[in-house]
């Protein structure tokens, strides 16, 4: 079948492009012809510019913060330009992308997959939902719209419901699955429909799929990876300080991926060869697991821990879940074979859903 993927492929975000690549390759492994639909989502295009009036208005509320945003323009410009080139190079090399898609066009695919990523999360869309990700786009007769492992949050789902958008959006899809159990439970409360749970596409893979991305310059180094994707959760907690102490105590280097100045390939490679990973990121957690790296995934209790906390608990990896008061622990006896066995079980359930959703079996 000819399949088109709609997701955040143009976001300058490691997790966004890597989950897109993973889904593309998994579908190809099933024997399908796959393209990433080149949809230029408005907020995504704005938020990754060096300067955006739209982003400034939404993200910077006070006059002082707006002035600081304007003053930092030239400092940001060089970083953003380099970052843009890096992500565009990755997309060009690893993703098969369609010609630019305009929303008044009719898409010519057998199946259109919306997902994965936080496509129904209002915080990732500048405070407004996107009709395309809600399934409101034109397709040829017979084309199926499938939602795969769509991520969201309770505030966003409640917002959809309060504005009368939830039920119409659900009905746009012939098959639909979500990533978080909390979202599935909330939709069930509202609609009486229990949707299946699917995992992020990166978790559908094994180490072999990522071999083309690995850069062996990291292989012989001894270092700790730090990757922070949000603040301290009001805990006065410094992730990089915690990682730095671990590195110093063991005579290792500290590699901070948080500024996202590294290439996408380096993000994967740095985690693949790290001695330890210290993070508050879902995808850093995922790749640490894929490459069997010890890690400390810190809970900030800011309402956004669940993506990686739930995953680690499902895999019986509670030893990798940390409170901010705890120091990383080395030399733990980790039963990686047991973890991979559990990962493979949830992987097979998600692959079965994906296979059935693409075929003639509706939910």
QUIDASUL-V767414 format. One record per residue. N is the residue number from 1. PHI is phi in degrees with one decimal (none if undefined). OMEGA is omega as a letter, one per 20 degrees, with the letter a starting at -180 (* if undefined). D_FIRST is the distance of its C-alpha to the first C-alpha in Angstrom with 2 decimals. Layout:
n: <N & N>
phi: <PHI & PHI>
omega: <OMEGA & OMEGA>
d_first: <D_FIRST & D_FIRST>
This chain:
n: <1 & 2 & 3 & 4 & 5 & 6 & 7 & 8 & 9 & 10 & 11 & 12 & 13 & 14 & 15 & 16 & 17 & 18 & 19 & 20 & 21 & 22 & 23 & 24 & 25 & 26 & 27 & 28 & 29 & 30 & 31 & 32 & 33 & 34 & 35 & 36 & 37 & 38 & 39 & 40 & 41 & 42 & 43 & 44 & 45 & 46 & 47 & 48 & 49 & 50 & 51 & 52 & 53 & 54 & 55 & 56 & 57 & 58 & 59 & 60 & 61 & 62 & 63 & 64 & 65 & 66 & 67 & 68 & 69 & 70 & 71 & 72 & 73 & 74 & 75 & 76 & 77 & 78 & 79 & 80 & 81 & 82 & 83 & 84 & 85 & 86 & 87 & 88 & 89 & 90 & 91 & 92 & 93 & 94 & 95 & 96 & 97 & 98 & 99 & 100 & 101 & 102 & 103 & 104 & 105 & 106 & 107 & 108 & 109 & 110 & 111 & 112 & 113 & 114 & 115 & 116 & 117 & 118 & 119 & 120 & 121 & 122 & 123 & 124 & 125 & 126 & 127 & 128 & 129 & 130 & 131 & 132 & 133 & 134 & 135 & 136 & 137 & 138 & 139 & 140 & 141 & 142 & 143 & 144 & 145 & 146 & 147 & 148 & 149 & 150 & 151 & 152 & 153 & 154 & 155 & 156 & 157 & 158 & 159 & 160 & 161 & 162 & 163 & 164 & 165 & 166 & 167 & 168 & 169 & 170 & 171 & 172 & 173 & 174 & 175 & 176 & 177 & 178 & 179 & 180 & 181 & 182 & 183 & 184 & 185 & 186 & 187 & 188 & 189 & 190 & 191 & 192 & 193 & 194 & 195 & 196 & 197 & 198 & 199 & 200 & 201 & 202 & 203 & 204 & 205 & 206 & 207 & 208 & 209 & 210 & 211 & 212 & 213 & 214 & 215 & 216 & 217 & 218 & 219 & 220 & 221 & 222 & 223 & 224 & 225 & 226 & 227 & 228 & 229 & 230 & 231 & 232 & 233 & 234 & 235 & 236 & 237 & 238 & 239 & 240 & 241 & 242 & 243 & 244 & 245 & 246 & 247 & 248 & 249 & 250 & 251 & 252 & 253 & 254 & 255 & 256 & 257 & 258 & 259 & 260 & 261 & 262 & 263 & 264 & 265 & 266 & 267 & 268 & 269 & 270 & 271 & 272 & 273 & 274 & 275 & 276 & 277 & 278 & 279 & 280 & 281 & 282 & 283 & 284 & 285 & 286 & 287 & 288 & 289 & 290 & 291 & 292 & 293 & 294 & 295 & 296 & 297 & 298 & 299 & 300 & 301 & 302 & 303 & 304 & 305 & 306 & 307 & 308 & 309 & 310 & 311 & 312 & 313 & 314 & 315 & 316 & 317 & 318 & 319 & 320 & 321 & 322 & 323 & 324 & 325 & 326 & 327 & 328 & 329 & 330 & 331 & 332 & 333 & 334 & 335 & 336 & 337 & 338 & 339 & 340 & 341 & 342 & 343 & 344 & 345 & 346 & 347 & 348 & 349 & 350 & 351 & 352 & 353 & 354 & 355 & 356 & 357 & 358 & 359 & 360 & 361 & 362 & 363>
phi: <none & -94.2 & -120.9 & -112.2 & -107.5 & -112.3 & -160.3 & -86.1 & -70.2 & -97.3 & -71.5 & -86.7 & -141.6 & -56.8 & -61.3 & -61.9 & -75.8 & -74.5 & -68.3 & -66.4 & -59.8 & -62.6 & -64.2 & -57.0 & -71.7 & -63.8 & -65.4 & -63.6 & -63.8 & -82.4 & 98.9 & -95.1 & -88.8 & -127.0 & -131.3 & -92.2 & -73.8 & -81.0 & -88.4 & -93.9 & -66.2 & -58.5 & -67.0 & -59.8 & -65.2 & -74.5 & -68.7 & -99.9 & -80.1 & -61.6 & -144.5 & -143.8 & -62.2 & -63.4 & -65.5 & -62.0 & -63.9 & -80.0 & -90.4 & -117.3 & -82.6 & -84.7 & -63.0 & -61.7 & -67.9 & -65.2 & -63.1 & -64.1 & -61.4 & -66.8 & -62.4 & -82.1 & -55.0 & -67.2 & -65.4 & -70.3 & -56.3 & -63.6 & -64.7 & -65.7 & -62.1 & -65.4 & -63.8 & -58.9 & -61.8 & -64.6 & -70.8 & -65.5 & -65.1 & -62.4 & -59.9 & -65.0 & -81.8 & -114.3 & -110.7 & -94.0 & -110.2 & -71.3 & -58.7 & -54.2 & -99.7 & -106.7 & -68.0 & -88.5 & -81.4 & -97.7 & -78.7 & -105.7 & -129.2 & -78.3 & -140.1 & -113.8 & -103.9 & -97.3 & 142.9 & -84.3 & 73.7 & -88.0 & -74.7 & -109.8 & -102.6 & -62.7 & -67.3 & -91.6 & -127.9 & 68.4 & 88.6 & -132.9 & -72.4 & -106.5 & -57.2 & -62.1 & -69.2 & -85.3 & 93.0 & -93.1 & -145.9 & -85.8 & -135.2 & -70.8 & -58.7 & 90.5 & -72.7 & -98.6 & -101.1 & -121.2 & -101.1 & -121.5 & 49.4 & -67.5 & -103.3 & -158.3 & -144.3 & -63.0 & -60.1 & -68.7 & -64.0 & -63.9 & -62.9 & -58.0 & -65.9 & -63.3 & -99.9 & 69.2 & -103.9 & -67.0 & -59.4 & -59.2 & -68.3 & -60.7 & -73.0 & -69.6 & -111.1 & -77.5 & -143.4 & -152.7 & -134.7 & -122.9 & -87.3 & -96.6 & -66.2 & -63.3 & -70.5 & -59.5 & -65.8 & -67.4 & -64.2 & -64.2 & -60.8 & -78.7 & -110.6 & 81.0 & -103.4 & -102.4 & -83.2 & -72.0 & -102.6 & -127.8 & -96.1 & -54.0 & -56.2 & -61.1 & -80.8 & -81.3 & -108.6 & -123.2 & -60.5 & -60.6 & -62.3 & -93.8 & -54.5 & -62.9 & -93.4 & -74.0 & -110.3 & -71.6 & -63.7 & -86.7 & -63.1 & -98.5 & -89.6 & -114.3 & -160.2 & -107.1 & -93.7 & -117.0 & -141.0 & -112.5 & -116.0 & -152.8 & -70.8 & -91.6 & 67.4 & 77.8 & -99.9 & 51.8 & -107.7 & -112.1 & -65.5 & -67.5 & -64.6 & -61.9 & -64.9 & -64.6 & -64.2 & -59.6 & -63.2 & -63.4 & -64.9 & -111.6 & 70.3 & -104.1 & -78.9 & -116.2 & -113.2 & -101.5 & -89.4 & -65.6 & -79.9 & 58.8 & -86.7 & -82.3 & -64.4 & -60.9 & -61.6 & -69.5 & -59.2 & -65.3 & -65.3 & -60.1 & -71.1 & -59.2 & -109.3 & -70.7 & -77.8 & -161.2 & -123.2 & -117.6 & -155.3 & -126.2 & -116.3 & -63.1 & -73.5 & -64.9 & -62.6 & -59.1 & -71.9 & -62.3 & -68.8 & -56.9 & -98.2 & 57.4 & -103.1 & -65.7 & -150.4 & -125.1 & -101.5 & -87.4 & -89.2 & -100.6 & 54.6 & -109.4 & 87.9 & -125.2 & -79.2 & -61.3 & -59.0 & -94.7 & -63.3 & -60.0 & -60.6 & -65.6 & -71.5 & -60.2 & -88.7 & 57.2 & -108.1 & -59.5 & -65.8 & -94.9 & -93.9 & -125.6 & -85.8 & -67.2 & -83.4 & -99.7 & -93.8 & -58.3 & -110.6 & -97.7 & 58.2 & -79.5 & -80.0 & -103.8 & -87.1 & -65.4 & -62.9 & -65.9 & -62.9 & -66.9 & -65.3 & -66.0 & -59.8 & -66.8 & -64.8 & -71.2 & -63.4 & -65.7 & -63.1 & -70.8 & -64.9 & -64.3 & -60.1 & -62.1 & -62.4 & -69.6 & -64.4 & -76.6 & -76.4 & -85.7 & -92.8 & -80.2 & -66.2>
omega: <r & a & r & r & r & a & r & a & a & r & r & a & a & a & a & a & a & r & r & r & a & a & r & a & r & r & r & r & r & r & a & r & a & r & r & a & a & r & a & a & a & a & r & r & a & a & a & r & r & r & a & r & r & a & r & a & a & a & a & a & a & r & a & a & r & r & r & r & r & a & a & a & a & r & a & a & a & a & a & r & r & r & r & r & a & a & r & r & r & a & a & a & a & a & r & a & a & r & a & a & r & a & r & a & r & a & a & r & r & r & r & r & r & a & i & r & a & a & r & r & a & a & a & a & r & r & r & r & r & a & a & a & r & r & a & r & a & r & r & r & r & r & r & r & a & r & a & r & r & a & r & r & a & r & a & r & r & r & r & a & a & a & r & a & a & a & r & a & r & a & r & a & r & r & a & r & a & a & a & r & r & r & r & a & a & r & r & r & a & a & a & a & r & a & r & r & r & a & r & a & r & r & r & a & r & a & a & a & a & a & r & a & a & r & a & r & r & a & a & r & r & a & r & r & r & r & a & a & r & a & a & r & a & a & a & a & r & a & a & r & r & r & a & r & r & a & a & a & a & r & a & r & r & r & a & r & a & a & r & r & r & r & r & r & r & r & r & a & a & r & a & a & a & r & a & r & r & a & r & a & r & a & r & r & a & a & r & r & a & a & r & r & r & a & r & r & a & r & r & r & r & a & a & r & a & a & a & r & r & r & a & r & r & a & a & r & a & a & r & r & a & r & a & r & a & r & r & a & a & r & r & r & a & r & a & r & r & r & a & r & r & r & a & r & a & r & a & r & a & r & r & r & a & a & a & r & a & a & a & a & r & a & *>
d_first: <0.00 & 3.77 & 6.12 & 9.85 & 12.70 & 16.07 & 18.99 & 22.36 & 21.19 & 24.31 & 26.78 & 29.29 & 28.93 & 28.13 & 26.35 & 24.16 & 22.76 & 22.66 & 20.68 & 18.13 & 18.05 & 17.84 & 14.82 & 13.00 & 14.16 & 13.57 & 9.83 & 9.96 & 12.22 & 9.81 & 7.95 & 5.11 & 6.01 & 8.24 & 11.12 & 14.09 & 15.20 & 18.80 & 20.54 & 24.27 & 25.48 & 29.19 & 30.83 & 28.87 & 29.93 & 33.50 & 34.10 & 33.38 & 35.72 & 39.17 & 40.73 & 39.35 & 41.58 & 38.84 & 38.41 & 42.20 & 42.81 & 40.43 & 41.12 & 44.78 & 46.98 & 50.50 & 52.26 & 53.01 & 49.43 & 48.41 & 51.19 & 50.10 & 46.51 & 47.91 & 50.30 & 47.62 & 45.54 & 46.70 & 46.34 & 42.75 & 41.89 & 42.05 & 40.10 & 37.34 & 37.10 & 36.74 & 34.20 & 32.09 & 32.16 & 31.19 & 28.11 & 27.01 & 27.49 & 25.29 & 22.45 & 22.86 & 22.91 & 20.29 & 17.75 & 15.36 & 16.48 & 15.72 & 18.82 & 21.01 & 19.77 & 22.45 & 22.44 & 23.36 & 20.21 & 17.31 & 14.02 & 11.40 & 8.07 & 6.03 & 7.43 & 10.54 & 12.20 & 15.94 & 17.66 & 19.33 & 22.89 & 25.68 & 23.92 & 26.13 & 29.25 & 31.72 & 33.53 & 30.61 & 30.39 & 34.02 & 35.00 & 32.64 & 29.25 & 26.39 & 24.93 & 21.49 & 21.27 & 22.64 & 19.67 & 21.61 & 19.37 & 18.19 & 14.71 & 13.82 & 14.42 & 12.00 & 10.38 & 11.05 & 13.27 & 13.51 & 16.53 & 16.70 & 20.22 & 21.72 & 25.26 & 28.32 & 32.02 & 34.35 & 35.97 & 32.73 & 31.66 & 35.19 & 35.11 & 31.98 & 33.74 & 37.06 & 35.61 & 33.73 & 30.28 & 29.06 & 28.37 & 26.69 & 24.41 & 23.50 & 22.76 & 20.23 & 17.65 & 16.13 & 16.33 & 18.54 & 20.22 & 23.03 & 24.57 & 28.25 & 29.98 & 32.54 & 30.00 & 28.60 & 32.23 & 33.21 & 30.42 & 31.41 & 35.01 & 34.20 & 31.72 & 32.19 & 28.47 & 27.72 & 24.38 & 23.02 & 23.81 & 21.36 & 22.40 & 21.90 & 19.01 & 21.79 & 23.00 & 19.82 & 20.91 & 23.91 & 26.29 & 24.54 & 21.64 & 24.39 & 26.38 & 25.29 & 26.81 & 30.08 & 33.24 & 36.00 & 38.76 & 38.62 & 38.99 & 42.79 & 43.70 & 45.07 & 44.04 & 43.02 & 40.01 & 40.61 & 37.84 & 38.89 & 36.63 & 39.09 & 42.85 & 45.27 & 44.79 & 48.47 & 49.51 & 51.13 & 48.90 & 48.04 & 45.03 & 45.90 & 49.50 & 48.42 & 46.17 & 49.00 & 51.51 & 49.27 & 48.82 & 52.54 & 53.69 & 51.73 & 52.35 & 48.72 & 47.28 & 45.55 & 42.20 & 41.38 & 37.78 & 38.53 & 39.15 & 35.65 & 37.22 & 35.51 & 32.27 & 29.10 & 29.33 & 32.94 & 32.11 & 30.01 & 32.56 & 35.59 & 34.44 & 33.36 & 36.91 & 39.00 & 41.88 & 41.21 & 39.05 & 40.71 & 38.46 & 37.71 & 34.00 & 31.03 & 29.01 & 32.14 & 32.61 & 29.08 & 29.51 & 33.01 & 31.68 & 28.92 & 31.67 & 34.33 & 36.68 & 39.44 & 39.28 & 41.04 & 38.91 & 41.49 & 41.63 & 42.94 & 42.96 & 41.82 & 39.10 & 36.34 & 36.87 & 34.66 & 31.38 & 32.80 & 35.61 & 33.41 & 31.19 & 34.32 & 35.91 & 32.93 & 33.06 & 36.88 & 37.39 & 40.21 & 42.25 & 40.07 & 40.75 & 43.82 & 46.17 & 47.55 & 50.91 & 49.62 & 49.59 & 46.79 & 47.63 & 47.24 & 47.23 & 45.80 & 44.79 & 41.04 & 39.30 & 36.00 & 34.84 & 35.32 & 33.48 & 30.47 & 30.50 & 30.36 & 27.64 & 25.53 & 26.12 & 24.89 & 21.98 & 20.85 & 21.21 & 18.98 & 16.27 & 16.56 & 16.34 & 13.18 & 11.52 & 13.05 & 12.35 & 8.54 & 9.22 & 11.67 & 14.52 & 16.08 & 18.87>
